[in-house]
Amino acid sequence: MLLVAVCLPSLASAEEQPFLLKRNDWKPERERRAPKLDFLFKASNTYLWAGTSLDMATTIQALHHPPIARQANGSFLMSYPSRETGWAGRLGIQNAGGVVAANAFLNFGINLLSRKLYRKGGRWRILAIGLNLYKGTDNAMAGIHNIRYSGSLDDRIRQATGYRGQVVWTSH
């Protein structure tokens, strides 16, 4: 009985010791660098969101652009309706809501996939970050293309018609 009384306090302190260690003390060096990857992953998610937002906003703007070009005096120059030329155009080349929804759902799925890959750990984290960066860049480039396309629309009308004055856009 005396032996049990002497051993119990030492057993209790031995069982408590692992809980006194800091959580990061037992992790290998590779695991300690995870905060850097966490930051990169969060940044890549933000980049994907920003690229998607730019693409969606410029797509809506382009597809809602008035289709009829007129001279300053109101006479007809030409009809130039905007159309979706990307993969989402299969839902309707002038369907802004369908095109934007399709791209949003695709990017939402890519984001879910990247989160799943990131949770796997290891080299999968790099792949998840790369996937977000690739799709974010793809959307950003599409958005920049839409901006350039809309900005040069008047010049293309002038070049096609030979008109040198101000182009006025109307819906009818």
C-alpha positions as CSV (number, residue, x, y, z in Angstrom):
1,M,0.0,0.0,0.0
2,L,2.9,2.3,0.8
3,L,4.3,1.6,-2.6
4,V,1.0,2.6,-4.3
5,A,0.9,5.8,-2.3
6,V,4.4,6.7,-3.3
7,C,3.9,5.8,-7.0
8,L,0.6,7.6,-7.6
9,P,1.9,11.1,-7.4
10,S,4.8,10.4,-9.7
11,L,2.5,8.7,-12.3
12,A,0.1,11.6,-12.2
13,S,2.9,14.1,-12.9
14,A,4.3,11.9,-15.7
15,E,0.9,11.8,-17.4
16,E,0.6,15.6,-17.2
17,Q,3.9,16.4,-18.7
18,P,3.0,15.9,-22.4
19,F,0.2,18.5,-21.9
20,L,2.7,21.0,-20.5
21,L,4.7,21.0,-23.8
22,K,3.9,23.7,-26.3
23,R,2.1,22.3,-29.3
24,N,4.7,23.4,-31.8
25,D,7.6,21.8,-30.0
26,W,7.0,18.4,-31.4
27,K,6.3,19.5,-35.0
28,P,8.9,18.9,-37.6
29,E,10.5,22.0,-39.4
30,R,8.3,21.4,-42.5
31,E,5.1,21.8,-40.5
32,R,6.4,25.0,-38.8
33,R,6.5,26.7,-42.2
34,A,2.7,26.2,-42.7
35,P,1.8,29.8,-41.7
36,K,3.7,31.0,-44.8
37,L,1.7,28.6,-47.0
38,D,-1.5,29.6,-45.1
39,F,-0.9,33.2,-46.0
40,L,-0.1,32.3,-49.7
41,F,-3.3,30.2,-49.9
42,K,-5.4,33.0,-48.5
43,A,-3.8,35.4,-50.8
44,S,-4.4,33.1,-53.8
45,N,-8.1,32.8,-52.8
46,T,-8.3,36.6,-52.7
47,Y,-6.6,36.8,-56.1
48,L,-9.1,34.3,-57.5
49,W,-12.0,36.3,-56.2
50,A,-10.5,39.6,-57.6
51,G,-9.9,38.1,-61.0
52,T,-13.4,36.6,-61.1
53,S,-15.0,39.9,-60.0
54,L,-13.1,41.8,-62.7
55,D,-14.1,39.3,-65.4
56,M,-17.8,39.3,-64.3
57,A,-18.1,43.1,-64.0
58,T,-16.5,43.7,-67.4
59,T,-18.5,40.9,-69.0
60,I,-21.8,42.4,-67.7
61,Q,-20.7,45.8,-68.9
62,A,-19.8,44.6,-72.4
63,L,-22.9,42.5,-72.9
64,H,-25.1,45.4,-71.8
65,H,-23.4,47.8,-74.2
66,P,-25.9,49.4,-76.6
67,P,-25.7,47.6,-80.0
68,I,-26.4,50.4,-82.5
69,A,-23.7,53.0,-83.5
70,R,-25.0,56.3,-84.8
71,Q,-23.4,59.5,-86.1
72,A,-23.6,62.6,-84.0
73,N,-26.6,63.8,-86.1
74,G,-28.4,60.5,-85.3
75,S,-28.0,58.7,-88.7
76,F,-27.3,55.0,-88.5
77,L,-23.7,53.8,-88.8
78,M,-24.0,50.1,-88.0
79,S,-25.2,47.5,-85.6
80,Y,-22.5,46.0,-83.4
81,P,-24.0,43.8,-80.6
82,S,-21.6,42.4,-78.0
83,R,-21.3,38.7,-77.7
84,E,-19.7,36.3,-75.2
85,T,-16.8,34.5,-77.0
86,G,-15.6,32.4,-74.1
87,W,-16.8,28.9,-73.2
88,A,-19.8,30.2,-71.2
89,G,-21.2,31.6,-74.5
90,R,-22.7,28.2,-75.0
91,L,-25.4,29.3,-72.5
92,G,-26.3,32.2,-74.8
93,I,-23.9,34.6,-76.5
94,Q,-25.8,37.6,-75.2
95,N,-27.1,36.1,-71.9
96,A,-25.2,38.1,-69.4
97,G,-26.8,36.4,-66.3
98,G,-26.1,32.9,-67.6
99,V,-22.5,33.7,-68.6
100,V,-21.7,35.3,-65.3
101,A,-23.4,32.5,-63.3
102,A,-21.6,29.8,-65.2
103,N,-18.2,31.5,-64.6
104,A,-19.1,32.0,-60.9
105,F,-20.1,28.4,-60.4
106,L,-16.9,27.2,-62.2
107,N,-14.7,29.4,-60.0
108,F,-16.7,28.3,-56.9
109,G,-16.0,24.7,-57.8
110,I,-12.3,25.4,-58.4
111,N,-12.1,27.1,-55.0
112,L,-13.7,24.1,-53.3
113,L,-11.2,21.8,-55.1
114,S,-8.3,24.0,-54.1
115,R,-9.5,23.9,-50.4
116,K,-9.7,20.1,-50.6
117,L,-6.2,19.8,-52.0
118,Y,-4.9,22.3,-49.4
119,R,-6.3,20.2,-46.6
120,K,-4.4,17.1,-47.9
121,G,-1.2,18.9,-46.9
122,G,2.3,18.5,-48.2
123,R,2.9,19.2,-51.9
124,W,-0.9,19.3,-52.5
125,R,-0.8,22.7,-50.9
126,I,1.4,24.1,-53.6
127,L,-0.9,22.6,-56.2
128,A,-3.9,24.3,-54.5
129,I,-2.2,27.7,-54.5
130,G,-1.2,27.2,-58.1
131,L,-4.7,26.3,-59.2
132,N,-6.1,29.5,-57.6
133,L,-3.4,31.6,-59.2
134,Y,-3.9,30.0,-62.6
135,K,-7.7,30.5,-62.6
136,G,-7.4,34.0,-61.1
137,T,-4.9,35.0,-63.8
138,D,-7.2,33.5,-66.5
139,N,-10.1,35.6,-65.2
140,A,-8.0,38.7,-64.8
141,M,-6.8,38.4,-68.4
142,A,-10.4,38.0,-69.6
143,G,-11.4,41.1,-67.7
144,I,-8.5,43.1,-69.1
145,H,-9.5,41.9,-72.6
146,N,-13.0,43.1,-72.0
147,I,-11.8,46.5,-70.9
148,R,-9.6,46.8,-74.0
149,Y,-12.3,45.6,-76.3
150,S,-14.9,48.1,-75.0
151,G,-12.3,50.9,-75.1
152,S,-11.5,50.3,-78.8
153,L,-15.1,49.8,-79.9
154,D,-15.5,53.4,-81.3
155,D,-12.2,53.1,-83.2
156,R,-13.4,49.8,-84.8
157,I,-16.6,51.4,-85.9
158,R,-14.8,54.3,-87.4
159,Q,-12.4,52.0,-89.2
160,A,-15.2,49.8,-90.6
161,T,-17.4,52.7,-91.7
162,G,-14.9,55.4,-92.6
163,Y,-16.7,57.8,-90.3
164,R,-14.5,60.3,-88.4
165,G,-16.8,62.0,-86.0
166,Q,-18.2,61.1,-82.6
167,V,-20.0,57.7,-82.3
168,V,-23.2,57.7,-80.3
169,W,-24.5,54.4,-79.0
170,T,-28.2,53.6,-78.7
171,S,-30.3,50.6,-77.9
172,H,-32.7,51.3,-80.8
